[in-house]
Amino acid sequence: MPTELSVRATQEEGMHFSMTARGHIVVTDYPLQPDAHGAGMRSLELLLASLASCAGGTLVALLRKLQQPAQGVEVNARAVRRDQDPTVLSEIAMEFVVRGTGLDKNMVSQALARAEAQMCPVWAMLKGGTPITYTLRIVQQ
């Protein structure tokens, strides 16, 4: 049975919004001056963060299932935004850094490939319209 998700976005002032879902609050802003800091992440930064956290969380879950002794996963995500409207992300690159002792590089690589191919829903939604590349770095501790 499909699961319904809901978020309430409330304008605070200017382009600053507070989003609420299940009692959690996230703040976004879209300052009109390109160099302005703003009150929160920009919407496309939040989308990129959603991809990074979904892909990272999926990888952690798969590594646990494979009994790989990962002690930490970090995802560094970068994107290029078009200058023309709509200013969508035209390409995304992610670097996965997996730390641990006794990690099997092949198993970690297979888990990451599975996260991309069939497990991470945000990745699945974005990759049809945006090229996404990734690299993997394993840090044996």
FENDALIN-V891207 format. One record per residue. N is the residue number from 1. RES is the residue in three letters. SS is DSSP state (H for helix, E for strand, C for the rest). NEAR is the number of other ideal C-beta (glycine too) atoms within 8 Angstrom. Layout:
N;RES;SS;NEAR / N;RES;SS;NEAR
This chain:
1;MET;C;2 / 2;PRO;C;3 / 3;THR;C;4 / 4;GLU;C;4 / 5;LEU;C;5 / 6;SER;C;5 / 7;VAL;C;7 / 8;ARG;E;7 / 9;ALA;E;7 / 10;THR;E;8 / 11;GLN;E;6 / 12;GLU;E;9 / 13;GLU;E;4 / 14;GLY;C;6 / 15;MET;C;8 / 16;HIS;E;13 / 17;PHE;E;12 / 18;SER;E;10 / 19;MET;E;12 / 20;THR;E;9 / 21;ALA;E;10 / 22;ARG;C;3 / 23;GLY;C;4 / 24;HIS;E;6 / 25;ILE;E;6 / 26;VAL;E;10 / 27;VAL;E;12 / 28;THR;E;12 / 29;ASP;C;13 / 30;TYR;C;8 / 31;PRO;C;10 / 32;LEU;C;5 / 33;GLN;C;5 / 34;PRO;C;4 / 35;ASP;C;3 / 36;ALA;C;7 / 37;HIS;C;3 / 38;GLY;C;10 / 39;ALA;C;6 / 40;GLY;C;9 / 41;MET;E;10 / 42;ARG;C;9 / 43;SER;H;8 / 44;LEU;H;11 / 45;GLU;H;8 / 46;LEU;H;11 / 47;LEU;H;10 / 48;LEU;H;12 / 49;ALA;H;10 / 50;SER;H;9 / 51;LEU;H;16 / 52;ALA;H;12 / 53;SER;H;9 / 54;CYS;H;12 / 55;ALA;H;17 / 56;GLY;H;12 / 57;GLY;H;8 / 58;THR;H;12 / 59;LEU;H;14 / 60;VAL;H;10 / 61;ALA;H;9 / 62;LEU;H;12 / 63;LEU;H;14 / 64;ARG;H;9 / 65;LYS;H;6 / 66;LEU;C;8 / 67;GLN;C;5 / 68;GLN;C;12 / 69;PRO;C;8 / 70;ALA;E;13 / 71;GLN;E;7 / 72;GLY;E;7 / 73;VAL;E;12 / 74;GLU;E;8 / 75;VAL;E;12 / 76;ASN;E;8 / 77;ALA;E;12 / 78;ARG;E;7 / 79;ALA;E;11 / 80;VAL;E;7 / 81;ARG;E;9 / 82;ARG;C;9 / 83;ASP;C;4 / 84;GLN;C;5 / 85;ASP;C;3 / 86;PRO;C;5 / 87;THR;C;8 / 88;VAL;C;9 / 89;LEU;E;12 / 90;SER;E;9 / 91;GLU;E;10 / 92;ILE;E;14 / 93;ALA;E;11 / 94;MET;E;15 / 95;GLU;E;11 / 96;PHE;E;15 / 97;VAL;E;11 / 98;VAL;E;15 / 99;ARG;E;11 / 100;GLY;E;14 / 101;THR;C;7 / 102;GLY;C;6 / 103;LEU;C;13 / 104;ASP;C;7 / 105;LYS;H;7 / 106;ASN;H;6 / 107;MET;H;11 / 108;VAL;H;15 / 109;SER;H;9 / 110;GLN;H;8 / 111;ALA;H;13 / 112;LEU;H;12 / 113;ALA;H;8 / 114;ARG;H;10 / 115;ALA;H;13 / 116;GLU;H;12 / 117;ALA;H;6 / 118;GLN;H;4 / 119;MET;H;9 / 120;CYS;C;11 / 121;PRO;H;6 / 122;VAL;H;10 / 123;TRP;H;14 / 124;ALA;H;9 / 125;MET;H;7 / 126;LEU;H;12 / 127;LYS;H;10 / 128;GLY;C;6 / 129;GLY;C;5 / 130;THR;C;11 / 131;PRO;E;7 / 132;ILE;E;13 / 133;THR;E;8 / 134;TYR;E;11 / 135;THR;E;8 / 136;LEU;E;10 / 137;ARG;E;8 / 138;ILE;E;11 / 139;VAL;E;8 / 140;GLN;E;7 / 141;GLN;C;6
